[in-house]
C-alpha cells in the first residue's frame, strides 16, 4: 500500500500506473506533475490523479513512492528538481526505456539518496500518449524489468517490485547494460526502422497510392511509427551505442538480402524467411495473432 | 452468380473467397485443386469446397470462373496445365501479389484466351495459411486491385469486378507496373525488412532475452515475418526490380539515420520521427488502433 504516490509525467505510462493502483485500492493519494496544464486538468477530470502540483518539489514532498514517467531526456532535469524535496522514507523509480543514462542521472542528482532509486522499465505501452490514453489494465501480464545495482537498497527494490506485482505485472531483474542491449534489439531498432520506412515512403511521388494500398501487414509493421517523436528521439540518443551497433549489423543483413535479390537466389530467400518465420512463431503473447 | 467456381490453391486467399461466395449464395458448385491431399480433405471437411480434383485440367473443366490462388512462382505451371481445359465462357483471374510476371505467364500460357484473363490482387490476408485459415469475411471492406490491359475483354473484367464486390470488397483498377511499384513499397519491402530483422535477432547471443523482452511494438512490427516463406520468396523474386530500387533507397535512409545517431543530432531524429508519425496517423483502417 502506497500512502502518497507522486507521478512525474502523467502520460500513458504514469497515468496507467496511477489508474491501476487506484482501481486495486493500493494507493491513498495521487499527486501529478506535468508540463502542460491542459493534460493535468484532463488527468484530474478523468480521475487519474487527485490533484496536480505546479512544481516537482511540491509534488514529491511527503510522497512515499515517486514515479518518474517523463521522456528519458528529461530525467536529469526532473531528478535535479525533485532531489531536495524527496523524503527520507521515499522510494524513487522510473519507467524509462533506457536504463544506464537514467541511472547516471540519478546518481548525479540524488547523491546519498541514490540508494533509494530503483531503475525500472515496464514493457508495455501503445503508440498513444497523454493522460487520456491511460488504462488501468495496461500492465496486466506484462513484464517489468528492474535494474537495481550494488548500491540500491534492497528494501527499495522490494517496494517497487510489490507495486508492479500489485498491478498485475511480472517483475524480472537484470543488469542495466544487459537491459539496454536487449531493448535496443527488441524495441529501439524496430522503432527506428519503422520511422525510417514511413518517412521514406511519404516522400515518394507515389505516396498517396502507397498509403491507399496499405494492407494489414503494413499497418502492423508501421504502427510504432505513430509513437511520440520526442520520447523516441530521447531513447535513441540515450541508447545510441547499442542501437548503432545493431543498426550496422542490420545494414549488413540488408546488404546480403540485396545481393540475394540481385542474383535471384530463391534458396537464400526461402531459407532466411523460413528461419525468421520459425523464430517469430515462437513468440506468443498479448496482442498477437488474429 | 457463378455456376462452377474452380479454386486452384485452396489456402487462405482462395479458401476465403470460396467461403465468402458460398455464404452469400453467389456460387453453385466449388471445385478445388491443390498440391496436398490433406489440405484438400480439410477444405472439404470444413465445407470450403464441394469437392477436389487431382488434376488442374479436371478442376477447370466446365468452370465459368477460375481463380488462381497459388504462390506467384507457381502461376506459369498452373496456367500451362489449365490452358487446354479452359472453357470458352470461362473467365480466369488470380490473387497474386505481383502482377507483371503473372500477366507475362498468362499471355504465354493462354494464347488467344489471354483476353479472358483478368489480373487481380486483393489487399487482404494474414500471416496464416492453409484452408483452415479461410474466413468468409476476409475481403469485407478490403481493396482489390485489378490490372486489366488493352487486350483484356471488358466483359471478363466486369465479371471479376462483380465477384469481388459480391464479397464486400472495393475494386480499383491501375496499370500493372504501377501496382508492382506501389506494392513493393507498401508490402514487399516491409515483409523483407521484417524477415531480415527477425532472422538477424534470432542469431544474436542474446536472442532468448530479446524475444522474452519483446513488447507489443515488436510483435506488431514482426508479425509479417511469420508469413509463408515460399510465397514471399516468389513475390520478392517476381518483383525484384522495384523491390531492389526501394531497398537501396531504404539503405540510404538508414545511412542518414546512422549518421544522425553518430553525431547525436536530436533535431534530425525528432523531425524525421515527427514526419513519419504524421504520415502514419493519416492511415486508418481495419485492424488499426487499440
Interface residues (C-beta under 8 A of the other chain):
Chain A: X73 X123 X124 X125 X126 X127 X128 X142 X143 X145 X174 X178 X181 X182 X183 X185 X186 X187 X189 X190 X191 X192 X193 X194 X195 X196 X197 X198 X199 X200 X201 X202 X204 X206 X207 X209 X210 X211 X212 X213 X214 X215 X216 X217 X218 X219 X220 X221 X222 X223 X224 X225 X226 X227 X228 X229 X230 X232 X233 X234 X236 X237 X240 X243 X244 X247 X248 X249 X250 X251 X253 X254 X255 X257 X258 X261 X262 X264 X266 X269 X270 X272 X273 X274 X275 X276 X277 X279 X280 X281 X282 X283 X285 X286 X287 X288 X290
Chain B: X73 X123 X124 X125 X126 X127 X128 X142 X143 X145 X174 X178 X181 X182 X183 X185 X186 X187 X189 X190 X191 X192 X193 X194 X195 X196 X197 X198 X199 X200 X201 X202 X204 X206 X207 X209 X210 X211 X212 X213 X214 X215 X216 X217 X218 X219 X220 X221 X222 X223 X224 X225 X226 X227 X228 X229 X230 X232 X233 X234 X236 X237 X240 X243 X244 X247 X248 X249 X250 X251 X253 X254 X255 X257 X258 X261 X262 X264 X266 X269 X270 X271 X272 X273 X274 X275 X276 X277 X279 X280 X281 X282 X283 X285 X286 X287 X288 X290
